[in-house]
Amino acid sequence: MTSINTIFKHKLAQYLAVLLLAYLFFQFGIPILSTIFTGVAAPVPAHLLWTIYMPIVALVLLLFVSANEAAWQEFKAPLRTLVVEQENRRVVLLRRVLLVAVPLLAGLFTFFQISATVTAPAGLRSIHPADPGTITVGGEQFVLQGLRNPLRGENGEVATADIEAGHEIYITHCVFCHGDALNGEGMFADGLRPRPANFTDSGTIAQLSESYVFWRVAKGGPGLPVEGTPWNSAMPAWEDELTVTEMWQVIAYLYHGAGPNIFPAERATSE
Ligand code: HEC
């Protein structure tokens, strides 16, 4: 009968044992030691453990076991048996089990690593947080208070050419998310949280002033204050993509295209 002692004389067993000890040391030893010396547990971050610490230990151990030919042969022998053995049925069975189990485990591990969770983050997202008051777009400062769409005439009318230009911009840039009926059902919509705004709904642009919409179009999701999180909006910032006039054109188109009951809310002027 092979005793524990003879097993641990074998190079492969030593290799695995030291790897295990190193893992235990990094995972538990370092936090314990740091608690003793500094009073604060400082665990090794998992990504460092698996990309740096453990690979280095594994490599150094490989150097150790391959230092001379005899040790290297001894280290390889069981691995070689595992791969090529034909006679010993237990080894053949073990090989078959491993050939199925290893890819399966790797697949499962990868699956759980990348599968997204759909649980809502704690905390509520404010859909229309307060705007920042003043924004800079293309080097120009805009005070949002009282800012009107410069393409609108006295009675709020917009020239057909501007509406058409806005439509074209919408079809080129916005339709993938906000949909061709402006109802937020673009082809990317199902993949986004929060979902793209539905402009035909009375809860979006119909309650907003055009200056607010201008801010949202220019600065997008990245421009939202923290109240607009925890889910980050996929709404792009258009300031580098579109000119100021193009943004006003597409905004005019949003109101025009979303339906007869959708028109800009007047921003309360501070008097
Ligand atoms: C990659 C997808 C995507 C594209 C492309 C996109 N949007 Fe959005 N948009 C969103 C999402 C998601 C929201 C909702 C979250 C938010 O308010 O930021 C949104 C919100 C908005 C809002 C705010 C509505 C409200 O009620 O506050 C406006 C206005 C808007 N988009 C206009 C546009 C315009 C104009 C374009 C094209 C120039 C455009 N979007 C392109 C994803 C997109």
Residues whose N, C-alpha, C, O or C-beta is under 5 A from the ligand:
A	BS01	HEC	I127 H173 C174 C177 L192 P194 R195 P196 A197 G203 T204 I205 V213 R216 V217 G221 S233 A234 M235 P236 W238 V250
